[in-house]
Amino acid sequence: MRNLLAKIDIGEQFWLKKNTGIGNEPVYQSIGGFISAILPNIYVIAGIILFLLMVFGGFTYIKSAGSSDEEGVQKGQKAITAALVGFLIIFASYWIIQLIEIITGIQIFGSDL
């Protein structure tokens, strides 16, 4: 099992390195290329956190509303509100990046970095 874990290259898994057969060489010549590769992964992680926060808030709200627990209801409402605000921020940031791509002509979410 230990040898299996040693063979997994995190840089290659998250598109941070390119396996050319000769060796793993960094793909990125600048910090911009690195950020362009990491940004889609950040959106996926943010989406998972958003989903879990919505589920947690929903369960807390439903459980507390059934037992007449006002503090729990407020906690659930705050979790759902925070998840929705987070979603709006993620959504807006994605579209701002899309606008920057159109205006500048620089491909940020491209695969050929």
DSSP file (Angstrom, degrees, kcal/mol; ACC not computed):
  #  RESIDUE AA STRUCTURE BP1 BP2  ACC     N-H-->O    O-->H-N    N-H-->O    O-->H-N    TCO  KAPPA ALPHA  PHI   PSI    X-CA   Y-CA   Z-CA
    1    1 A M     >        0   0    0      0, 0.0     4,-1.8     0, 0.0     5,-0.2   0.000 360.0 360.0 360.0 -37.6    0.0    0.0    0.0
    2    2 A R  H  >  +     0   0    0      1,-0.2     4,-1.5     2,-0.2     5,-0.1   0.885 360.0  51.1 -64.8 -38.7    2.8    2.4    0.8
    3    3 A N  H  > S+     0   0    0      1,-0.2     4,-1.0     2,-0.2    -1,-0.2   0.849 106.4  55.7 -67.3 -33.3    4.4    1.9   -2.7
    4    4 A L  H >4 S+     0   0    0      1,-0.2     3,-0.5     2,-0.2     4,-0.4   0.911 107.9  47.4 -65.1 -42.3    1.1    2.7   -4.3
    5    5 A L  H >< S+     0   0    0     -4,-1.8     3,-0.8     1,-0.2    -1,-0.2   0.833 107.4  57.2 -68.2 -31.4    0.8    6.0   -2.5
    6    6 A A  H 3< S+     0   0    0     -4,-1.5    -1,-0.2     1,-0.2    -2,-0.2   0.754 101.4  57.6 -70.8 -23.0    4.3    6.9   -3.4
    7    7 A K  T << S+     0   0    0     -4,-1.0     2,-0.6    -3,-0.5    -1,-0.2   0.573  82.9  96.5 -85.5  -9.4    3.5    6.5   -7.1
    8    8 A I    <   -     0   0    0     -3,-0.8     2,-0.8    -4,-0.4     3,-0.1  -0.723  63.2-155.1 -84.6 122.0    0.7    9.0   -7.2
    9    9 A D     >  -     0   0    0     -2,-0.6     4,-2.2     1,-0.2     3,-0.3  -0.863   5.2-164.7 -99.4 109.2    2.0   12.4   -8.4
   10   10 A I  H  > S+     0   0    0     -2,-0.8     4,-2.2     1,-0.2     6,-0.2   0.875  88.3  57.4 -62.7 -38.3   -0.2   15.1   -6.9
   11   11 A G  H  4>S+     0   0    0      1,-0.2     5,-4.7     2,-0.2     6,-1.4   0.879 110.4  43.3 -60.4 -38.2    1.2   17.7   -9.4
   12   12 A E  H >45S+     0   0    0     -3,-0.3     3,-1.3     4,-0.3    -1,-0.2   0.866 111.0  55.2 -75.0 -36.3    0.1   15.5  -12.3
   13   13 A Q  H 3<5S+     0   0    0     -4,-2.2    -2,-0.2     1,-0.3    -1,-0.2   0.865 113.8  40.1 -65.2 -36.2   -3.3   14.7  -10.8
   14   14 A F  T 3<5S-     0   0    0     -4,-2.2    -1,-0.3    -5,-0.2    -2,-0.2   0.089 119.8-106.6-101.2  22.5   -4.2   18.4  -10.4
   15   15 A W  T < 5S+     0   0    0     -3,-1.3    -3,-0.2     2,-0.1    -4,-0.1   0.830  85.4 124.1  58.7  37.4   -2.6   19.4  -13.8
   16   16 A L  S   <S+     0   0    0     -5,-4.7    11,-0.8    -6,-0.2    12,-0.4   0.613  72.6  31.8 -98.3 -16.0    0.4   21.1  -12.2
   17   17 A K  E    S-A   26   0A   0     -6,-1.4     2,-0.5     9,-0.2    -1,-0.2  -0.965  73.1-134.9-136.4 154.3    2.9   19.0  -14.1
   18   18 A K  E     -A   25   0A   0      7,-1.6     7,-1.2    -2,-0.3     2,-0.9  -0.946  15.0-139.1-110.5 128.2    3.0   17.4  -17.5
   19   19 A N  E     +A   24   0A   0     -2,-0.5     5,-0.2     5,-0.2    -2,-0.0  -0.763  27.8 170.7 -86.7 106.6    4.3   13.8  -17.8
   20   20 A T        -     0   0    0      3,-1.1    -1,-0.2    -2,-0.9     4,-0.1   0.475  50.7-113.6 -95.3  -3.8    6.4   13.9  -20.9
   21   21 A G  S    S+     0   0    0      2,-0.1     3,-0.1     1,-0.0    -2,-0.1  -0.027 110.4  71.1  93.6 -31.4    7.9   10.4  -20.5
   22   22 A I  S    S-     0   0    0      1,-0.4     2,-0.3     3,-0.0    -3,-0.1   0.769 119.8 -56.5 -84.7 -30.0   11.4   11.9  -20.0
   23   23 A G        -     0   0    0     -5,-0.1    -3,-1.1     2,-0.1     2,-0.8  -0.880  65.3 -69.5 163.9 167.0   10.5   13.2  -16.6
   24   24 A N  E     -A   19   0A   0     -2,-0.3    -5,-0.2    -5,-0.2   -12,-0.0  -0.734  52.5-178.4 -86.0 114.6    8.1   15.5  -14.9
   25   25 A E  E     -A   18   0A   0     -7,-1.2    -7,-1.6    -2,-0.8     2,-0.1  -0.882  34.2-102.5-111.2 143.1    8.8   19.0  -16.0
   26   26 A P  E     -A   17   0A   0      0, 0.0    -9,-0.2     0, 0.0   -10,-0.0  -0.409  24.5-156.8 -62.4 138.2    6.8   22.0  -14.8
   27   27 A V        +     0   0    0    -11,-0.8     2,-0.4    -2,-0.1   -10,-0.1   0.752  66.8  82.2 -84.9 -26.7    4.4   23.2  -17.3
   28   28 A Y        -     0   0    0    -12,-0.4     3,-0.1     1,-0.1   -12,-0.0  -0.668  45.4-178.9 -96.8 131.3    4.1   26.8  -16.1
   29   29 A Q  S    S+     0   0    0     -2,-0.4     2,-0.3    84,-0.4    -1,-0.1   0.561  75.3  27.5 -96.4 -12.4    6.5   29.5  -16.9
   30   30 A S  S  > S-     0   0    0      1,-0.1     4,-1.3     0, 0.0     3,-0.2  -0.906  83.0-107.0-143.0 168.8    4.8   32.2  -14.8
   31   31 A I  H  > S+     0   0    0     -2,-0.3     4,-2.5     1,-0.2     5,-0.2   0.796 115.8  63.5 -67.8 -28.6    2.5   32.5  -11.8
   32   32 A G  H  > S+     0   0    0      2,-0.2     4,-2.3     1,-0.2    -1,-0.2   0.895 101.5  49.0 -63.1 -41.2   -0.4   33.3  -14.1
   33   33 A G  H  > S+     0   0    0      2,-0.2     4,-1.4     1,-0.2    -1,-0.2   0.882 111.0  50.6 -65.0 -38.4   -0.2   29.9  -15.7
   34   34 A F  H  X S+     0   0    0     -4,-1.3     4,-1.9     2,-0.2     3,-0.2   0.927 111.4  47.1 -64.3 -45.4   -0.1   28.2  -12.3
   35   35 A I  H  X S+     0   0    0     -4,-2.5     4,-2.3     1,-0.2    -2,-0.2   0.882 108.3  56.3 -65.3 -37.8   -3.2   30.2  -11.1
   36   36 A S  H  < S+     0   0    0     -4,-2.3    -1,-0.2     1,-0.2    -2,-0.2   0.830 110.8  44.8 -62.8 -31.5   -5.0   29.4  -14.3
   37   37 A A  H  X S+     0   0    0     -4,-1.4     4,-0.5    -3,-0.2    -1,-0.2   0.829 115.6  45.7 -80.2 -32.9   -4.5   25.7  -13.6
   38   38 A I  H  X S+     0   0    0     -4,-1.9     4,-2.0     1,-0.2     3,-0.3   0.789  96.5  74.6 -82.1 -28.0   -5.4   25.9  -10.0
   39   39 A L  H  X S+     0   0    0     -4,-2.3     4,-2.2     1,-0.2     5,-0.2   0.886  93.1  50.4 -58.0 -46.4   -8.6   28.0  -10.4
   40   40 A P  H  > S+     0   0    0      0, 0.0     4,-1.7     0, 0.0    -1,-0.2   0.883 111.1  51.1 -60.7 -34.7  -10.8   25.2  -11.8
   41   41 A N  H  X S+     0   0    0     -4,-0.5     4,-2.3    -3,-0.3    -2,-0.2   0.882 107.8  52.5 -67.4 -37.0   -9.8   23.0   -8.9
   42   42 A I  H  X S+     0   0    0     -4,-2.0     4,-2.7     1,-0.2    -1,-0.2   0.895 107.1  52.5 -64.9 -39.4  -10.7   25.8   -6.5
   43   43 A Y  H  X S+     0   0    0     -4,-2.2     4,-2.1     2,-0.2    -1,-0.2   0.888 109.1  49.6 -64.3 -37.8  -14.1   26.1   -8.0
   44   44 A V  H  X S+     0   0    0     -4,-1.7     4,-2.0     2,-0.2    -2,-0.2   0.940 112.8  46.3 -65.3 -46.3  -14.8   22.4   -7.6
   45   45 A I  H  X S+     0   0    0     -4,-2.3     4,-2.4     1,-0.2    -2,-0.2   0.903 112.5  50.8 -62.9 -41.6  -13.7   22.5   -4.0
   46   46 A A  H  X S+     0   0    0     -4,-2.7     4,-2.5     1,-0.2    -1,-0.2   0.883 108.7  52.4 -64.1 -37.7  -15.8   25.6   -3.3
   47   47 A G  H  X S+     0   0    0     -4,-2.1     4,-2.4     2,-0.2    -1,-0.2   0.892 109.4  48.5 -64.5 -40.2  -18.8   23.8   -4.9
   48   48 A I  H  X S+     0   0    0     -4,-2.0     4,-2.4     2,-0.2    -2,-0.2   0.917 112.8  47.6 -66.0 -43.2  -18.4   20.8   -2.7
   49   49 A I  H  X S+     0   0    0     -4,-2.4     4,-2.4     2,-0.2    -2,-0.2   0.907 111.2  52.3 -63.4 -41.3  -18.2   23.0    0.4
   50   50 A L  H  X S+     0   0    0     -4,-2.5     4,-2.2     2,-0.2    -2,-0.2   0.924 110.0  48.3 -59.4 -46.3  -21.2   25.0   -0.8
   51   51 A F  H  X S+     0   0    0     -4,-2.4     4,-2.4     1,-0.2    -2,-0.2   0.927 112.2  48.0 -61.7 -45.8  -23.2   21.8   -1.2
   52   52 A L  H  X S+     0   0    0     -4,-2.4     4,-2.7     1,-0.2    -1,-0.2   0.884 111.2  50.9 -64.4 -38.1  -22.2   20.5    2.3
   53   53 A L  H  X S+     0   0    0     -4,-2.4     4,-2.6     2,-0.2    -1,-0.2   0.888 110.3  49.5 -67.0 -38.4  -23.1   23.8    3.9
   54   54 A M  H  X S+     0   0    0     -4,-2.2     4,-2.5     2,-0.2    -2,-0.2   0.915 112.7  47.0 -65.2 -42.5  -26.5   23.8    2.2
   55   55 A V  H  X S+     0   0    0     -4,-2.4     4,-2.6     2,-0.2     5,-0.2   0.930 113.8  47.9 -64.8 -44.9  -27.2   20.3    3.4
   56   56 A F  H  X S+     0   0    0     -4,-2.7     4,-2.5     1,-0.2     5,-0.2   0.930 113.9  46.9 -60.7 -46.5  -26.0   21.0    6.9
   57   57 A G  H  X S+     0   0    0     -4,-2.6     4,-2.4     2,-0.2    -1,-0.2   0.894 112.6  50.0 -63.6 -40.9  -28.1   24.2    7.1
   58   58 A G  H  X S+     0   0    0     -4,-2.5     4,-2.6     2,-0.2     5,-0.2   0.930 112.8  45.3 -64.2 -46.3  -31.2   22.4    5.7
   59   59 A F  H  X S+     0   0    0     -4,-2.6     4,-2.7     2,-0.2     5,-0.3   0.910 114.1  49.3 -64.4 -41.3  -31.0   19.6    8.2
   60   60 A T  H  X S+     0   0    0     -4,-2.5     4,-2.3    -5,-0.2     5,-0.2   0.915 112.9  47.8 -63.4 -42.4  -30.4   22.0   11.1
   61   61 A Y  H  X S+     0   0    0     -4,-2.4     4,-2.4    -5,-0.2    -2,-0.2   0.935 115.0  44.2 -64.5 -47.2  -33.3   24.1   10.0
   62   62 A I  H  X S+     0   0    0     -4,-2.6     4,-1.7     2,-0.2    -2,-0.2   0.924 115.4  47.7 -65.3 -44.8  -35.7   21.2    9.6
   63   63 A K  H  X S+     0   0    0     -4,-2.7     4,-0.9    -5,-0.2    -1,-0.2   0.911 115.9  44.0 -63.6 -42.2  -34.6   19.5   12.9
   64   64 A S  H  <>S+     0   0    0     -4,-2.3     5,-2.5    -5,-0.3     4,-0.3   0.850 109.9  54.7 -74.0 -34.1  -34.9   22.7   14.9
   65   65 A A  H ><5S+     0   0    0     -4,-2.4     3,-0.6    -5,-0.2    -1,-0.2   0.853 106.7  52.8 -67.7 -32.6  -38.2   23.7   13.4
   66   66 A G  H 3<5S+     0   0    0     -4,-1.7    -1,-0.2     1,-0.2    -2,-0.2   0.786 114.4  40.9 -71.8 -26.9  -39.7   20.4   14.4
   67   67 A S  T 3<5S-     0   0    0     -4,-0.9    -1,-0.2    -3,-0.2    -2,-0.2   0.273 110.6-116.9-105.1  11.0  -38.6   20.7   18.0
   68   68 A S  T < 5 +     0   0    0     -3,-0.6     2,-0.9    -4,-0.3    -3,-0.2   0.854  58.6 155.7  56.7  40.1  -39.4   24.5   18.3
   69   69 A D     >< -     0   0    0     -5,-2.5     4,-2.1     1,-0.2    -1,-0.2  -0.840  23.4-172.9 -98.7 100.4  -35.8   25.4   18.9
   70   70 A E  H  > S+     0   0    0     -2,-0.9     4,-2.3     1,-0.2     5,-0.2   0.862  83.3  53.2 -63.2 -38.0  -35.5   29.0   17.9
   71   71 A E  H  > S+     0   0    0      1,-0.2     4,-2.0     2,-0.2    -1,-0.2   0.899 110.6  47.2 -65.7 -40.3  -31.7   29.1   18.3
   72   72 A G  H  > S+     0   0    0      2,-0.2     4,-2.5     1,-0.2    -2,-0.2   0.874 109.6  53.4 -67.7 -37.9  -31.3   26.1   16.0
   73   73 A V  H  X S+     0   0    0     -4,-2.1     4,-2.5    -9,-0.2    -2,-0.2   0.928 110.5  47.0 -62.3 -44.4  -33.6   27.6   13.4
   74   74 A Q  H  X S+     0   0    0     -4,-2.3     4,-2.5     2,-0.2    -2,-0.2   0.874 110.4  52.9 -64.4 -37.3  -31.5   30.7   13.3
   75   75 A K  H  X S+     0   0    0     -4,-2.0     4,-2.0     2,-0.2    -2,-0.2   0.917 111.2  46.6 -63.8 -42.9  -28.3   28.7   13.1
   76   76 A G  H  X S+     0   0    0     -4,-2.5     4,-2.3     2,-0.2    -2,-0.2   0.902 112.1  50.3 -65.0 -41.8  -29.8   26.8   10.1
   77   77 A Q  H  X S+     0   0    0     -4,-2.5     4,-2.7     1,-0.2    -2,-0.2   0.902 110.2  50.2 -63.4 -40.8  -31.0   30.0    8.5
   78   78 A K  H  X S+     0   0    0     -4,-2.5     4,-2.7     2,-0.2    -1,-0.2   0.895 110.3  50.2 -64.5 -39.7  -27.5   31.5    8.9
   79   79 A A  H  X S+     0   0    0     -4,-2.0     4,-2.1     2,-0.2    -2,-0.2   0.918 113.0  45.7 -65.0 -42.8  -25.8   28.5    7.3
   80   80 A I  H  X S+     0   0    0     -4,-2.3     4,-2.3     2,-0.2    -2,-0.2   0.916 113.7  49.3 -66.7 -42.3  -28.2   28.6    4.3
   81   81 A T  H  X S+     0   0    0     -4,-2.7     4,-2.5     1,-0.2     5,-0.2   0.916 111.0  49.7 -62.1 -43.6  -27.7   32.3    3.9
   82   82 A A  H  X S+     0   0    0     -4,-2.7     4,-2.4     1,-0.2    -1,-0.2   0.890 110.6  50.6 -62.8 -38.8  -23.9   32.0    4.1
   83   83 A A  H  X S+     0   0    0     -4,-2.1     4,-2.2     2,-0.2    -2,-0.2   0.904 111.4  47.7 -66.1 -40.7  -24.1   29.2    1.5
   84   84 A L  H  X S+     0   0    0     -4,-2.3     4,-2.2     2,-0.2    -2,-0.2   0.896 112.4  48.5 -68.5 -39.3  -26.2   31.3   -0.9
   85   85 A V  H  X S+     0   0    0     -4,-2.5     4,-2.1     2,-0.2    -2,-0.2   0.913 111.8  50.6 -64.7 -41.7  -23.9   34.4   -0.4
   86   86 A G  H  X S+     0   0    0     -4,-2.4     4,-2.5    -5,-0.2    -2,-0.2   0.892 108.7  52.1 -61.3 -40.0  -20.9   32.1   -1.1
   87   87 A F  H  X S+     0   0    0     -4,-2.2     4,-3.0     1,-0.2    -2,-0.2   0.917 108.7  50.1 -62.4 -43.3  -22.6   30.8   -4.2
   88   88 A L  H  X S+     0   0    0     -4,-2.2     4,-2.6     2,-0.2    -1,-0.2   0.887 111.2  49.2 -62.9 -38.6  -23.2   34.3   -5.5
   89   89 A I  H  X S+     0   0    0     -4,-2.1     4,-2.5     2,-0.2    -2,-0.2   0.926 113.7  45.4 -66.2 -44.8  -19.5   35.2   -4.9
   90   90 A I  H  X S+     0   0    0     -4,-2.5     4,-2.1     2,-0.2    -2,-0.2   0.928 114.6  48.7 -63.3 -45.2  -18.3   32.1   -6.7
   91   91 A F  H  X S+     0   0    0     -4,-3.0     4,-2.0     1,-0.2    -2,-0.2   0.928 113.2  46.8 -60.7 -46.9  -20.7   32.7   -9.6
   92   92 A A  H  X S+     0   0    0     -4,-2.6     4,-2.2     1,-0.2    -1,-0.2   0.897 110.8  52.0 -63.7 -41.1  -19.7   36.3   -9.9
   93   93 A S  H  X S+     0   0    0     -4,-2.5     4,-2.0     1,-0.2    -1,-0.2   0.889 108.2  51.8 -65.0 -37.4  -16.0   35.5   -9.8
   94   94 A Y  H  X S+     0   0    0     -4,-2.1     4,-1.9     1,-0.2    -1,-0.2   0.935 112.9  44.2 -62.6 -46.0  -16.4   32.9  -12.6
   95   95 A W  H  X S+     0   0    0     -4,-2.0     4,-2.2     2,-0.2    -2,-0.2   0.812 109.6  55.8 -72.9 -28.7  -18.2   35.4  -14.8
   96   96 A I  H  X S+     0   0    0     -4,-2.2     4,-2.3     2,-0.2    -1,-0.2   0.909 108.4  48.9 -65.3 -41.1  -15.7   38.1  -14.1
   97   97 A I  H  X S+     0   0    0     -4,-2.0     4,-2.2     2,-0.2    -2,-0.2   0.891 109.3  52.7 -64.8 -38.6  -12.9   35.8  -15.2
   98   98 A Q  H  X S+     0   0    0     -4,-1.9     4,-2.0     2,-0.2    -2,-0.2   0.912 109.6  48.8 -62.7 -41.6  -14.9   35.0  -18.3
   99   99 A L  H  X S+     0   0    0     -4,-2.2     4,-2.9     2,-0.2     5,-0.2   0.901 109.1  52.5 -64.2 -40.7  -15.3   38.8  -19.1
  100  100 A I  H  X S+     0   0    0     -4,-2.3     4,-2.6     1,-0.2     6,-0.5   0.897 108.0  52.3 -61.7 -39.5  -11.5   39.3  -18.5
  101  101 A E  H  X S+     0   0    0     -4,-2.2     4,-1.8     1,-0.2    -1,-0.2   0.911 113.0  44.3 -61.3 -42.3  -10.9   36.5  -21.0
  102  102 A I  H  < S+     0   0    0     -4,-2.0    -2,-0.2     2,-0.2    -1,-0.2   0.926 117.1  44.2 -69.5 -44.5  -13.1   38.2  -23.6
  103  103 A I  H  < S+     0   0    0     -4,-2.9    -2,-0.2     1,-0.2    -3,-0.2   0.923 125.9  29.5 -68.7 -45.1  -11.7   41.7  -23.0
  104  104 A T  H  < S-     0   0    0     -4,-2.6    -1,-0.2    -5,-0.2    -2,-0.2   0.722  94.4-132.4 -90.6 -21.8   -8.0   40.8  -22.9
  105  105 A G     <  +     0   0    0     -4,-1.8     2,-0.5    -5,-0.4    -4,-0.1   0.548  60.7 136.7  79.8   6.7   -8.0   37.8  -25.2
  106  106 A I        -     0   0    0     -6,-0.5     2,-0.8    -5,-0.1    -1,-0.3  -0.768  54.9-132.6 -89.7 128.3   -5.9   35.9  -22.6
  107  107 A Q        +     0   0    0     -2,-0.5     3,-0.1     1,-0.2   -71,-0.1  -0.716  33.1 167.6 -84.7 112.7   -7.1   32.3  -22.1
  108  108 A I  S    S+     0   0    0     -2,-0.8    -1,-0.2   -11,-0.2   -69,-0.1   0.865  76.7  39.4 -92.5 -43.1   -7.4   31.7  -18.3
  109  109 A F  S    S+     0   0    0    -12,-0.1    -1,-0.1   -70,-0.1     2,-0.1   0.079  90.1 129.4 -95.1  24.4   -9.3   28.4  -18.2
  110  110 A G        -     0   0    0     -3,-0.1     3,-0.1     1,-0.1     0, 0.0  -0.340  59.0-138.9 -79.5 160.4   -7.5   26.9  -21.2
  111  111 A S  S    S+     0   0    0      1,-0.2     2,-1.3    -2,-0.1    -1,-0.1   0.695  91.2  72.2 -89.7 -20.6   -5.9   23.5  -21.2
  112  112 A D              0   0    0      1,-0.2    -1,-0.2     0, 0.0    -2,-0.1  -0.652 360.0 360.0 -98.0  80.9   -2.8   24.6  -23.2
  113  113 A L              0   0    0     -2,-1.3   -84,-0.4    -3,-0.1    -1,-0.2   0.416 360.0 360.0 -93.8 360.0   -1.0   26.6  -20.5
